[in-house]
Amino acid sequence: MRRAKIYLAVFLILSFTLMLCSCAVSDKNNNNKSYAFTDALGNKVTVSNPARVISLFGSFTETWVLAGGNVIATTDDAINERKMNLGSDVEIIGTVKAPDLEKIISLNPDFVILSADIASQVQAAETLKKAGINCAFFKVEHFTDYLNMLSILTDITGRKDLYKKNGLDIKEKIDSIISKTEKMANSPNVLYLRAYSTGVKSKGDDDMVGAMLKDLKAQNIASIYPSILENLNIEQIIIANPDYIFISTMGPESEAIDEAKKSILTNQALQGINAIKNNHIYILDKDHFHYKPNARWAESYEILYEDLYENK
């Protein structure tokens, strides 16, 4: 009987020890996961469950949140332009082009998300790295870039369910919209412009909107006459005779639209082209076509599809 009690005691001790070991392994696996990736500038980055994250670009702040993360600080465009509701405890650390580095360092972040397209952020990263702060650059121009970024961020957060919801499900909707153009007999010619208060420029297929128009089988006349990317030549626009004109705006919208009207839309020499004659002129809203649409990218495709093929 005594031997049986000893065996039972040993069994309980071993069981308890194994349970502690199991918990320790589980805790290690859950709380100290490391994820390594190469960022947009070719830097090797390794992160381990970052809890104090700062994003220096509103679009990327939104993507991090869509991936299941939270930020302790971000730039003012996340609030002023993207209208994100991040809570009163989230700090605003300057602007996209002039982030407050001293404040960022004082917040002791364990991961900072930066834009590879902004020179001041590339420079800022050197200061942050010297302070021992882990940084990564991202670059998003097309939907595939967004999808790639979301995949990386959801690997970091462990929320691959959100990669499906905010990424793959959006891709499925986009593919469905694009597939509707496959039976179209003719590709519409388009002139895609970006208007500022100081002037108007033609944009090509490498631009975010230009890429979507190309996906939807529209022919951007800038790909036929690439010289209009440098100089918006009225004679070449007349020769190309675009069926549609799409205009995105930078800066104050009303001033940019006024400039587009003055430079192009009311130009007497252009009144005979199909786009103006048939009133196929579309001013693109900033939420879908200037800021990165992120989880609303399928909505952007749908708007362009309707403008091209349904609004006759």
Backbone bond lengths (Angstrom), bond angles and torsions (degrees), N, CA, C in turn:
res aa  C-N    CA-C-N  psi(-1)  N-CA   C-N-CA  omega(-1)  CA-C   N-CA-C  phi
1 M - - - 1.470 - - 1.526 110.38 -
2 R 1.411 113.61 -41.99 1.458 118.01 180.00 1.519 110.95 -64.66
3 R 1.376 116.39 -39.53 1.462 120.98 179.67 1.520 109.95 -63.27
4 A 1.316 117.16 -38.48 1.474 120.58 179.42 1.514 110.90 -63.55
5 K 1.345 117.08 -38.76 1.465 120.66 178.35 1.520 111.48 -65.14
6 I 1.381 114.35 -39.38 1.470 118.82 178.94 1.522 110.16 -63.25
7 Y 1.356 116.20 -45.07 1.468 120.56 178.40 1.527 111.20 -59.33
8 L 1.354 114.76 -41.96 1.465 119.22 -179.67 1.531 110.73 -63.76
9 A 1.350 115.47 -42.14 1.469 119.63 179.88 1.517 111.03 -63.37
10 V 1.337 116.45 -43.78 1.471 120.80 178.85 1.522 110.26 -62.44
11 F 1.345 115.58 -41.43 1.468 120.10 -179.64 1.525 110.98 -62.28
12 L 1.354 115.70 -42.80 1.465 119.38 -179.37 1.524 111.54 -66.12
13 I 1.361 115.87 -39.84 1.464 120.06 179.18 1.522 110.16 -63.60
14 L 1.336 116.40 -45.58 1.473 120.58 179.34 1.525 111.06 -63.44
15 S 1.320 116.27 -41.17 1.466 120.09 -179.48 1.520 110.71 -63.51
16 F 1.351 115.58 -43.01 1.462 120.11 179.97 1.531 111.06 -65.17
17 T 1.348 115.83 -40.13 1.471 120.55 178.45 1.513 110.92 -63.34
18 L 1.343 116.06 -44.03 1.478 119.92 178.85 1.517 110.63 -63.76
19 M 1.336 117.09 -37.47 1.467 120.67 179.40 1.524 110.27 -64.18
20 L 1.351 116.89 -42.14 1.460 120.57 178.40 1.519 110.97 -63.54
21 C 1.337 116.22 -42.45 1.471 120.72 178.98 1.511 110.21 -62.18
22 S 1.361 114.63 -42.57 1.460 119.08 179.87 1.515 111.09 -62.30
23 C 1.352 116.33 -41.91 1.460 120.07 179.05 1.512 110.89 -64.80
24 A 1.328 116.24 -38.49 1.458 120.24 -179.53 1.508 110.62 -64.81
25 V 1.337 117.28 -42.25 1.463 120.59 178.50 1.515 110.37 -64.91
26 S 1.367 114.58 -44.05 1.458 118.41 -179.97 1.519 110.87 -61.93
27 D 1.360 115.58 -42.42 1.460 119.10 179.75 1.516 110.66 -63.29
28 K 1.337 115.13 -40.36 1.463 119.27 179.56 1.515 110.88 -63.87
29 N 1.340 115.31 -42.52 1.472 119.15 -178.40 1.516 111.72 -68.13
30 N 1.336 116.92 -36.32 1.452 120.01 -174.66 1.525 113.51 -82.63
31 N 1.354 115.58 -34.71 1.456 118.04 -170.60 1.520 114.67 -105.20
32 N 1.318 117.10 -9.67 1.458 118.51 -177.94 1.524 112.38 -127.00
33 K 1.302 116.16 31.50 1.461 119.49 178.27 1.512 110.43 -67.36
34 S 1.305 115.07 134.50 1.466 120.54 175.67 1.516 108.68 -110.36
35 Y 1.314 115.31 142.09 1.460 120.54 177.49 1.517 108.40 -131.14
36 A 1.325 116.09 127.47 1.464 121.33 -178.11 1.524 109.98 -111.71
37 F 1.322 116.33 140.55 1.460 121.30 177.82 1.521 109.56 -155.11
38 T 1.328 115.56 167.74 1.464 121.49 175.97 1.521 108.43 -104.65
39 D 1.337 117.70 126.27 1.457 119.66 -176.02 1.525 111.50 -83.96
40 A 1.327 117.06 -175.69 1.471 122.53 -172.59 1.526 113.16 -66.94
41 L 1.325 117.41 -17.90 1.468 120.33 178.23 1.527 112.24 -104.74
42 G 1.337 115.69 12.47 1.464 119.92 176.43 1.513 114.76 84.24
43 N 1.324 117.88 9.26 1.466 120.89 178.96 1.527 110.44 -80.38
44 K 1.320 116.00 138.60 1.457 120.96 173.35 1.528 108.26 -81.79
45 V 1.327 115.55 123.91 1.462 120.80 -175.42 1.523 109.18 -125.15
46 T 1.322 116.32 135.51 1.466 121.84 174.64 1.518 108.84 -126.89
47 V 1.318 116.23 126.85 1.466 121.14 179.20 1.521 109.46 -125.37
48 S 1.330 114.67 150.04 1.466 120.54 -179.83 1.521 109.31 -131.56
49 N 1.308 115.62 98.84 1.471 121.32 177.83 1.522 113.50 42.83
50 P 1.314 118.71 61.03 1.471 119.73 -178.47 1.525 111.48 -63.99
51 A 1.319 115.04 130.81 1.468 120.42 -178.47 1.527 112.09 -108.82
52 R 1.346 116.28 -22.37 1.466 120.59 -178.08 1.532 107.43 -117.95
53 V 1.317 114.32 85.62 1.470 121.48 -172.63 1.522 110.12 -104.17
54 I 1.338 115.16 136.76 1.462 121.92 174.63 1.526 108.03 -123.39
55 S 1.314 116.75 135.33 1.467 121.93 176.08 1.520 109.27 -117.04
56 L 1.335 116.00 134.80 1.464 120.53 -177.80 1.520 112.87 -102.19
57 F 1.340 116.94 22.52 1.464 121.14 179.10 1.520 107.49 -154.19
58 G 1.345 117.06 124.51 1.456 121.10 -174.90 1.516 114.04 -54.91
59 S 1.336 116.94 -40.91 1.462 120.80 179.58 1.525 110.85 -60.86
60 F 1.335 116.42 -40.72 1.457 120.70 -178.89 1.526 111.24 -74.82
61 T 1.329 115.81 -29.93 1.469 119.86 173.69 1.523 109.02 -60.43
62 E 1.334 115.40 -45.47 1.466 120.02 179.28 1.522 111.03 -63.55
63 T 1.327 117.32 -41.78 1.463 120.29 -179.81 1.525 110.95 -63.57
64 W 1.334 117.19 -40.46 1.461 121.00 177.63 1.533 110.63 -62.28
65 V 1.318 117.20 -40.59 1.458 121.04 177.53 1.529 110.14 -66.90
66 L 1.336 116.81 -40.50 1.466 120.70 177.19 1.528 111.93 -63.35
67 A 1.333 115.84 -23.09 1.466 121.52 178.38 1.528 111.80 -87.39
68 G 1.339 116.48 0.62 1.459 120.33 177.70 1.508 114.56 97.00
69 G 1.345 117.14 11.31 1.456 120.15 -179.02 1.513 113.18 -99.23
70 N 1.317 115.48 172.36 1.463 123.12 174.69 1.523 108.81 -128.26
71 V 1.322 116.87 154.06 1.460 120.86 176.72 1.518 109.81 -115.56
72 I 1.336 114.34 150.81 1.464 118.49 173.19 1.522 110.28 -96.58
73 A 1.350 115.89 -16.33 1.472 120.20 179.47 1.517 109.59 -161.72
74 T 1.344 115.87 155.91 1.457 121.35 178.53 1.526 108.77 -158.67
75 T 1.323 116.21 174.92 1.462 121.54 178.46 1.529 110.29 -83.51
76 D 1.338 115.35 163.33 1.468 119.60 -170.95 1.524 114.51 -67.05
77 D 1.359 117.75 -19.65 1.466 119.27 -179.65 1.523 112.53 -66.12
78 A 1.321 117.47 -24.16 1.467 120.25 177.60 1.529 110.36 -61.66
79 I 1.330 115.60 -33.79 1.468 120.84 -179.70 1.525 110.90 -92.08
80 N 1.331 116.90 -49.81 1.466 121.41 -172.51 1.523 113.26 -72.28
81 E 1.321 117.18 -35.76 1.463 120.47 -176.35 1.524 112.80 -103.46
82 R 1.319 117.07 -45.77 1.460 119.45 -175.74 1.528 112.51 -91.32
83 K 1.338 116.42 -7.74 1.470 122.25 175.47 1.528 112.21 56.31
84 M 1.319 117.08 39.05 1.456 120.77 179.76 1.528 110.54 -76.34
85 N 1.318 116.11 141.46 1.460 122.29 176.40 1.523 107.38 -102.19
86 L 1.339 116.14 92.72 1.459 121.21 -172.96 1.526 113.29 -99.66
87 G 1.309 117.59 -6.81 1.457 120.56 -178.85 1.516 111.78 97.01
88 S 1.310 116.08 154.41 1.464 121.42 -174.56 1.518 113.47 -72.03
89 D 1.345 117.43 -16.83 1.457 119.87 -177.98 1.526 112.58 -84.31
90 V 1.335 117.77 -8.29 1.465 120.87 179.20 1.526 109.45 -82.13
91 E 1.325 115.87 126.00 1.465 121.87 -177.26 1.530 111.13 -80.70
92 I 1.321 116.90 147.19 1.461 122.38 171.50 1.531 106.91 -101.70
93 I 1.323 116.11 120.15 1.467 119.84 -172.29 1.534 110.78 -113.94
94 G 1.345 115.36 52.72 1.455 119.76 175.31 1.513 113.52 92.12
95 T 1.327 115.35 -159.22 1.460 121.85 -176.68 1.523 110.64 -107.04
96 V 1.324 114.89 170.75 1.458 120.67 179.49 1.534 111.16 -57.29
97 K 1.325 116.54 -43.95 1.461 120.07 -176.79 1.523 113.69 -87.90
98 A 1.331 116.94 -14.32 1.470 119.72 -179.58 1.527 110.66 -139.58
99 P 1.340 117.21 66.75 1.466 119.31 177.71 1.526 110.47 -70.11
100 D 1.318 115.76 149.56 1.463 122.15 -178.54 1.532 108.74 -84.84
101 L 1.333 116.71 97.77 1.458 121.19 -174.55 1.527 112.39 -66.08
102 E 1.316 117.04 -38.70 1.468 119.87 179.83 1.527 110.51 -61.41
103 K 1.320 115.25 -42.17 1.471 119.13 -179.97 1.524 110.80 -68.09
104 I 1.353 116.28 -39.66 1.467 120.31 178.52 1.523 109.87 -59.42
105 I 1.321 116.95 -48.75 1.466 121.27 -178.52 1.524 110.92 -63.01
106 S 1.338 116.23 -39.09 1.473 119.98 -178.95 1.523 112.52 -65.46
107 L 1.346 116.87 -23.98 1.464 120.97 179.80 1.528 112.53 -80.68
108 N 1.338 115.98 -6.88 1.464 122.06 175.80 1.541 113.02 53.74
109 P 1.327 117.46 55.71 1.472 119.29 179.71 1.527 111.21 -73.15
110 D 1.340 116.67 154.10 1.462 119.79 173.69 1.526 112.06 -103.41
111 F 1.351 116.73 -2.13 1.467 120.37 177.01 1.524 108.41 -162.02
112 V 1.344 116.39 129.26 1.468 121.51 178.08 1.522 108.61 -122.56
113 I 1.330 116.00 129.23 1.464 123.13 -179.64 1.525 108.61 -100.05
114 L 1.345 116.86 125.97 1.463 121.65 -175.87 1.523 111.16 -126.85
115 S 1.348 114.78 163.13 1.465 121.35 177.16 1.522 110.47 -98.15
116 A 1.327 116.17 128.24 1.465 121.38 178.27 1.520 112.19 -71.60
117 D 1.343 117.53 -14.79 1.464 121.71 -176.69 1.526 113.50 -88.03
118 I 1.325 117.62 -6.31 1.462 120.65 -174.69 1.524 109.10 -112.07
119 A 1.338 115.63 112.16 1.461 121.56 -172.68 1.529 112.13 -57.84
120 S 1.328 117.56 -39.92 1.462 120.52 -178.43 1.530 111.76 -65.15
121 Q 1.336 116.83 -29.02 1.464 119.78 177.56 1.523 111.27 -76.16
122 V 1.324 116.39 -35.46 1.470 119.89 175.41 1.529 109.48 -61.13
123 Q 1.319 116.44 -41.45 1.464 121.04 177.86 1.527 110.87 -68.51
124 A 1.319 116.30 -40.85 1.468 120.88 -178.62 1.522 111.64 -61.73
125 A 1.320 116.66 -32.90 1.464 120.58 -178.03 1.521 112.07 -60.24
126 E 1.335 117.06 -33.21 1.464 120.32 178.94 1.521 110.60 -61.91
127 T 1.317 116.68 -43.27 1.470 121.33 178.25 1.526 110.57 -65.13
128 L 1.342 116.34 -42.54 1.462 120.43 -178.71 1.527 111.29 -65.53
129 K 1.330 116.55 -40.12 1.471 119.94 179.64 1.519 111.05 -66.12
130 K 1.325 116.79 -38.52 1.469 120.25 177.53 1.526 111.14 -63.42
131 A 1.339 115.25 -27.46 1.472 120.02 177.67 1.528 111.49 -85.16
132 G 1.331 116.12 4.57 1.463 120.61 177.56 1.512 114.59 80.07
133 I 1.327 116.74 21.86 1.464 121.25 -177.60 1.524 109.99 -98.53
134 N 1.313 115.87 129.19 1.459 122.75 -179.18 1.529 110.03 -74.09
135 C 1.341 116.95 127.90 1.471 122.19 -176.76 1.521 110.64 -129.48
136 A 1.332 115.61 155.81 1.470 121.25 172.61 1.516 109.33 -147.33
137 F 1.336 114.77 140.71 1.465 121.81 178.21 1.523 110.55 -101.05
138 F 1.332 114.69 142.45 1.459 120.81 173.87 1.524 108.42 -130.35
139 K 1.322 114.87 155.59 1.464 121.72 178.18 1.522 107.21 -137.87
140 V 1.321 116.17 120.90 1.468 120.74 -178.92 1.518 109.19 -128.38
141 E 1.329 115.72 115.93 1.458 121.17 174.44 1.522 110.50 -122.06
142 H 1.337 116.35 -38.43 1.462 121.35 -177.99 1.526 109.71 -117.87
143 F 1.316 115.99 168.93 1.466 120.24 -177.90 1.521 111.68 -59.22
144 T 1.333 117.77 -38.67 1.468 120.18 -179.67 1.531 110.92 -61.75
145 D 1.336 117.25 -32.67 1.468 120.64 176.50 1.523 110.20 -65.91
146 Y 1.325 115.81 -44.09 1.473 120.72 177.98 1.524 110.18 -60.89
147 L 1.337 115.98 -43.42 1.460 120.84 -178.66 1.529 110.43 -62.34
148 N 1.327 116.20 -41.49 1.461 120.85 179.02 1.534 110.86 -65.11
149 M 1.341 116.42 -43.72 1.467 119.90 178.82 1.526 110.55 -62.72
150 L 1.323 116.79 -44.71 1.464 120.75 -179.23 1.528 110.65 -62.28
151 S 1.333 116.69 -36.73 1.463 120.58 178.14 1.523 111.14 -62.54
152 I 1.336 116.08 -44.80 1.467 120.74 178.66 1.526 110.71 -63.46
153 L 1.331 116.30 -46.46 1.467 119.68 -176.01 1.528 111.95 -67.47
154 T 1.325 117.15 -35.22 1.470 118.61 178.13 1.526 111.34 -76.04
155 D 1.336 117.75 -22.55 1.468 119.81 170.14 1.527 109.39 -67.04
156 I 1.319 116.28 -38.66 1.464 120.93 179.50 1.531 110.55 -67.44
157 T 1.338 116.68 -45.03 1.472 120.02 -177.64 1.522 112.68 -81.21
158 G 1.336 116.50 -17.49 1.463 120.09 -176.60 1.517 113.44 79.19
159 R 1.331 116.85 12.99 1.466 121.09 -176.75 1.535 110.97 -103.92
160 K 1.323 117.14 66.73 1.461 119.62 -179.74 1.531 111.61 -68.28
161 D 1.330 117.44 -16.60 1.463 120.11 173.83 1.530 110.39 -63.31
162 L 1.344 115.47 -33.07 1.469 119.62 179.09 1.521 111.50 -78.40
163 Y 1.325 117.43 -23.83 1.471 120.29 172.85 1.520 109.00 -65.01
164 K 1.319 116.08 -39.86 1.465 119.25 177.02 1.524 111.01 -68.49
165 K 1.339 116.88 -48.69 1.466 120.80 -175.58 1.523 111.89 -64.92
166 N 1.338 117.13 -47.85 1.465 121.11 -173.11 1.519 113.55 -99.91
167 G 1.341 116.83 3.88 1.451 121.02 179.98 1.517 113.26 -130.06
168 L 1.321 116.51 -72.47 1.468 120.71 -174.90 1.524 112.29 -64.48
169 D 1.328 117.21 -37.39 1.474 119.40 178.19 1.526 110.68 -67.00
170 I 1.334 117.22 -34.40 1.467 121.46 176.51 1.529 109.45 -67.84
171 K 1.329 116.10 -41.02 1.476 120.47 178.55 1.532 110.82 -61.01
172 E 1.312 116.25 -39.87 1.470 120.19 178.95 1.528 110.88 -61.42
173 K 1.327 116.47 -40.62 1.473 120.38 178.26 1.529 110.71 -66.50
174 I 1.328 116.44 -41.81 1.470 120.56 179.59 1.526 110.20 -63.27
175 D 1.322 116.41 -45.48 1.469 120.84 179.59 1.530 110.67 -59.33
176 S 1.328 115.66 -37.71 1.465 120.06 179.48 1.527 110.80 -66.21
177 I 1.334 116.95 -40.12 1.472 120.85 178.46 1.526 110.30 -66.21
178 I 1.322 116.97 -45.78 1.467 121.37 -179.31 1.526 110.94 -62.35
179 S 1.335 116.06 -37.75 1.478 119.54 -177.57 1.521 112.14 -62.02
180 K 1.343 117.24 -24.09 1.468 120.43 -179.99 1.527 112.03 -69.95
181 T 1.331 116.87 -16.42 1.471 119.94 -179.45 1.525 112.76 -88.75
182 E 1.324 117.11 -9.08 1.465 120.23 -173.88 1.527 112.77 -64.56
183 K 1.325 117.24 -28.38 1.463 120.66 -178.55 1.524 113.14 -94.91
184 M 1.334 115.62 4.03 1.461 119.00 179.26 1.522 110.35 -69.07
185 A 1.316 116.04 130.00 1.476 120.12 -176.42 1.520 111.80 -71.85
186 N 1.337 116.46 -40.10 1.467 120.12 -175.60 1.528 110.81 -124.43
187 S 1.329 114.61 145.04 1.464 120.02 176.65 1.523 109.06 -93.43
188 P 1.320 117.70 123.82 1.471 119.06 179.31 1.532 111.04 -69.55
189 N 1.331 116.16 143.60 1.460 121.47 173.76 1.518 108.91 -86.79
190 V 1.338 116.77 135.69 1.457 119.57 -178.16 1.534 110.06 -130.77
191 L 1.314 114.16 149.08 1.458 122.09 169.27 1.518 105.83 -112.45
192 Y 1.333 116.40 116.34 1.456 120.31 -179.49 1.519 108.93 -106.49
193 L 1.333 115.44 122.08 1.459 122.03 -174.93 1.520 111.38 -119.86
194 R 1.322 115.35 148.28 1.457 120.71 168.36 1.524 107.29 -115.23
195 A 1.311 115.02 122.03 1.464 120.52 -175.44 1.524 111.21 -105.27
196 Y 1.326 114.59 137.62 1.462 123.71 175.15 1.535 107.21 -120.36
197 S 1.294 117.17 171.68 1.465 119.68 175.68 1.525 110.88 -69.64
198 T 1.343 115.74 -18.02 1.464 120.48 -176.30 1.526 114.40 -106.22
199 G 1.333 117.35 -3.05 1.457 118.21 -178.59 1.520 112.15 167.21
200 V 1.341 115.13 -179.12 1.461 122.01 -178.08 1.522 108.83 -133.38
201 K 1.335 115.96 137.12 1.459 121.05 178.09 1.524 110.53 -127.10
202 S 1.328 115.34 147.94 1.462 120.45 173.17 1.526 108.55 -85.54
203 K 1.333 116.63 142.40 1.468 121.33 -179.86 1.520 109.89 -119.19
204 G 1.337 116.17 151.16 1.462 121.43 -175.59 1.513 114.26 -100.89
205 D 1.336 115.23 -165.29 1.464 121.73 -175.86 1.529 113.09 -72.56
206 D 1.334 117.54 -16.96 1.459 119.57 -178.88 1.526 112.39 -80.33
207 D 1.305 117.08 -14.84 1.463 121.98 175.87 1.533 109.54 -70.76
208 M 1.345 117.10 156.18 1.463 120.79 -178.01 1.528 111.91 -55.85
209 V 1.335 117.27 -50.21 1.470 120.78 179.82 1.524 109.88 -69.70
210 G 1.337 116.67 -40.33 1.461 120.26 178.36 1.517 112.15 -57.27
211 A 1.332 116.84 -40.00 1.467 121.06 179.07 1.525 111.41 -66.28
212 M 1.339 116.64 -39.00 1.466 119.64 178.37 1.521 111.13 -67.05
213 L 1.328 116.65 -40.95 1.466 120.05 177.87 1.522 110.80 -61.89
214 K 1.324 116.15 -40.25 1.468 120.25 178.11 1.523 110.78 -64.50
215 D 1.340 116.88 -42.64 1.466 120.68 177.32 1.528 111.38 -58.13
216 L 1.333 115.33 -31.77 1.465 120.33 -178.06 1.531 112.17 -91.03
217 K 1.324 115.64 18.39 1.483 124.19 174.14 1.526 113.95 68.33
218 A 1.324 117.45 21.17 1.458 120.18 173.92 1.529 109.16 -84.91
219 Q 1.315 116.04 145.15 1.459 122.24 179.98 1.525 109.05 -100.89
220 N 1.318 116.66 109.16 1.454 121.65 178.69 1.526 108.40 -76.48
221 I 1.336 117.22 123.32 1.469 118.47 -175.31 1.534 111.55 -66.71
222 A 1.337 117.19 -15.82 1.466 119.68 176.64 1.523 111.54 -68.47
223 S 1.343 117.08 -22.57 1.464 119.34 176.77 1.526 111.15 -79.48
224 I 1.354 116.49 -18.94 1.468 121.23 176.18 1.518 109.73 -89.13
225 Y 1.332 115.45 -39.84 1.468 122.07 179.44 1.534 108.97 -122.31
226 P 1.337 117.79 76.03 1.467 120.27 -175.71 1.522 114.76 -60.47
227 S 1.328 116.74 -17.84 1.470 118.87 -179.50 1.524 112.00 -65.27
228 I 1.364 118.00 -22.40 1.467 118.88 -179.52 1.525 111.71 -73.08
229 L 1.341 116.92 -10.27 1.460 119.47 173.88 1.531 110.50 -69.12
230 E 1.328 115.49 -29.18 1.457 120.52 178.69 1.529 111.93 -92.65
231 N 1.339 114.88 -39.07 1.460 120.02 -176.71 1.525 108.48 -138.95
232 L 1.321 116.39 114.75 1.464 120.78 -176.10 1.530 109.09 -72.39
233 N 1.346 114.98 84.87 1.456 122.27 -172.90 1.531 110.81 -80.17
234 I 1.320 117.09 117.99 1.467 122.26 -178.05 1.521 111.45 -62.24
235 E 1.327 117.78 -39.56 1.467 121.00 -178.56 1.523 111.18 -63.25
236 Q 1.311 116.82 -40.77 1.468 119.60 179.46 1.530 111.35 -68.94
237 I 1.334 117.10 -34.29 1.461 119.74 176.44 1.527 110.19 -64.41
238 I 1.322 116.50 -40.38 1.477 120.48 177.69 1.515 110.66 -63.00
239 I 1.320 116.82 -44.30 1.473 121.13 179.62 1.533 110.74 -63.42
240 A 1.343 116.85 -43.77 1.469 120.77 -178.74 1.523 111.76 -70.23
241 N 1.335 117.04 -29.36 1.465 123.37 176.22 1.538 112.46 48.93
242 P 1.330 117.71 65.11 1.470 120.00 -177.64 1.526 112.81 -63.43
243 D 1.338 114.97 144.14 1.461 121.07 177.71 1.527 111.94 -79.95
244 Y 1.338 115.28 -26.81 1.465 120.67 -176.88 1.529 109.26 -138.77
245 I 1.322 115.83 148.01 1.461 121.84 171.32 1.518 107.70 -122.77
246 F 1.327 115.88 124.26 1.467 122.04 176.40 1.526 108.07 -112.37
247 I 1.322 115.83 134.83 1.464 120.37 -176.50 1.526 109.96 -129.55
248 S 1.329 116.27 120.86 1.466 120.43 169.87 1.519 107.53 -103.71
249 T 1.318 116.69 154.51 1.462 119.97 -174.62 1.520 111.38 -118.63
250 M 1.337 114.26 148.52 1.463 122.32 174.73 1.528 107.74 -121.02
251 G 1.329 116.51 141.24 1.458 118.97 -179.57 1.518 111.37 74.31
252 P 1.325 117.72 -156.50 1.473 121.51 179.51 1.532 111.18 -57.07
253 E 1.327 116.87 119.64 1.463 120.79 -171.67 1.531 112.53 -63.71
254 S 1.320 117.99 -45.23 1.461 120.08 -175.84 1.533 111.18 -62.98
255 E 1.322 116.23 -39.20 1.461 120.15 179.08 1.535 110.96 -67.82
256 A 1.332 115.76 -38.45 1.469 119.98 179.00 1.526 111.07 -66.28
257 I 1.333 116.90 -40.85 1.467 120.93 178.60 1.528 110.49 -65.81
258 D 1.319 117.20 -40.77 1.467 120.60 176.74 1.525 111.12 -59.16
259 E 1.321 116.05 -39.92 1.464 120.32 179.63 1.529 110.67 -67.58
260 A 1.341 117.53 -38.97 1.465 120.99 178.01 1.522 111.18 -64.85
261 K 1.337 115.93 -39.33 1.469 119.50 177.49 1.518 110.86 -63.25
262 K 1.320 115.22 -45.91 1.466 120.06 -177.27 1.528 111.45 -66.42
263 S 1.333 116.98 -41.61 1.462 120.67 -174.71 1.525 113.62 -79.90
264 I 1.340 116.59 -36.45 1.464 120.20 -171.04 1.528 113.07 -125.12
265 L 1.317 116.63 -57.70 1.457 120.20 -165.16 1.524 113.97 -67.16
266 T 1.319 118.10 -31.36 1.468 120.25 178.83 1.528 112.64 -104.34
267 N 1.319 116.01 8.10 1.472 120.19 177.77 1.530 108.98 -65.53
268 Q 1.312 117.06 121.07 1.463 121.39 -175.02 1.522 112.63 -59.25
269 A 1.308 117.01 -32.56 1.466 120.50 -178.09 1.527 112.43 -69.36
270 L 1.335 116.98 -19.23 1.471 120.52 -175.99 1.521 113.74 -102.28
271 Q 1.319 117.52 2.35 1.467 119.43 -175.46 1.522 113.37 -66.37
272 G 1.323 118.49 -16.50 1.464 120.53 -179.12 1.517 114.68 -92.66
273 I 1.356 118.41 -6.85 1.478 118.56 -179.62 1.529 109.36 -72.78
274 N 1.323 115.73 152.37 1.461 121.33 -172.68 1.534 113.09 -55.83
275 A 1.331 116.91 -42.93 1.464 120.38 -175.28 1.521 112.15 -59.95
276 I 1.333 116.58 -43.93 1.469 120.40 -178.75 1.524 110.84 -78.71
277 K 1.329 116.17 -40.77 1.466 120.90 -179.50 1.531 111.51 -60.88
278 N 1.350 116.72 -38.72 1.459 121.21 -177.46 1.533 113.11 -97.95
279 N 1.329 115.53 7.89 1.468 121.56 179.27 1.528 111.93 57.12
280 H 1.326 116.57 42.01 1.465 122.07 175.79 1.528 109.12 -99.02
281 I 1.324 115.23 65.03 1.462 122.11 -178.50 1.526 107.25 -123.21
282 Y 1.327 116.50 124.16 1.458 120.49 -174.40 1.533 110.89 -125.76
283 I 1.322 115.10 122.49 1.458 121.88 173.59 1.528 106.86 -88.87
284 L 1.316 117.20 120.28 1.461 121.99 -174.07 1.532 110.69 -88.64
285 D 1.324 116.03 130.91 1.469 119.40 -178.47 1.530 111.01 -71.67
286 K 1.323 115.00 150.60 1.463 120.48 -173.99 1.529 112.90 -68.48
287 D 1.326 117.79 -35.07 1.457 119.79 -176.86 1.522 112.34 -60.59
288 H 1.332 116.57 -35.15 1.473 120.27 -177.74 1.526 113.80 -98.70
289 F 1.338 117.54 -20.12 1.471 118.45 -168.44 1.531 115.45 -133.42
290 H 1.314 118.19 -3.69 1.459 120.11 173.90 1.520 109.40 -113.43
291 Y 1.338 116.25 -56.76 1.459 120.01 171.33 1.525 107.76 -74.07
292 K 1.311 116.69 152.81 1.470 119.60 177.35 1.525 108.58 -66.24
293 P 1.347 118.28 126.28 1.469 119.81 -173.50 1.522 114.54 -72.44
294 N 1.349 117.67 -18.91 1.468 121.95 178.72 1.528 111.60 52.54
295 A 1.317 119.10 -117.60 1.468 120.42 -176.81 1.520 113.10 -70.61
296 R 1.354 117.58 -4.99 1.476 121.42 179.00 1.528 111.25 -103.55
297 W 1.329 117.30 15.13 1.460 119.99 -175.77 1.538 111.92 -61.33
298 A 1.312 117.89 -35.62 1.471 120.10 178.81 1.526 110.55 -64.74
299 E 1.339 116.96 -32.87 1.465 120.46 176.69 1.528 110.22 -63.85
300 S 1.329 116.62 -38.61 1.467 120.70 178.98 1.530 110.49 -62.60
301 Y 1.315 116.00 -45.16 1.466 119.93 177.66 1.524 111.18 -61.63
302 E 1.319 116.52 -41.30 1.464 120.53 -178.14 1.528 110.77 -64.62
303 I 1.328 117.21 -40.90 1.467 120.77 178.63 1.524 110.54 -61.30
304 L 1.329 116.91 -46.84 1.470 120.49 -179.88 1.526 110.95 -64.95
305 Y 1.339 116.58 -39.70 1.471 119.53 178.80 1.531 110.48 -60.77
306 E 1.327 116.56 -45.95 1.466 120.07 -179.47 1.528 110.88 -63.16
307 D 1.331 117.18 -40.45 1.467 120.29 179.10 1.523 111.28 -64.13
308 L 1.320 115.94 -39.53 1.473 120.42 -176.46 1.526 113.58 -76.95
309 Y 1.330 116.40 -37.79 1.465 118.47 -167.49 1.534 115.69 -122.14
310 E 1.317 117.55 -13.09 1.478 118.21 -175.80 1.515 113.75 -117.46
311 N 1.334 118.17 -27.50 1.472 120.70 -179.60 1.522 110.95 -89.42
312 K 1.297 115.72 77.35 1.467 120.81 -177.07 1.524 111.51 -88.17
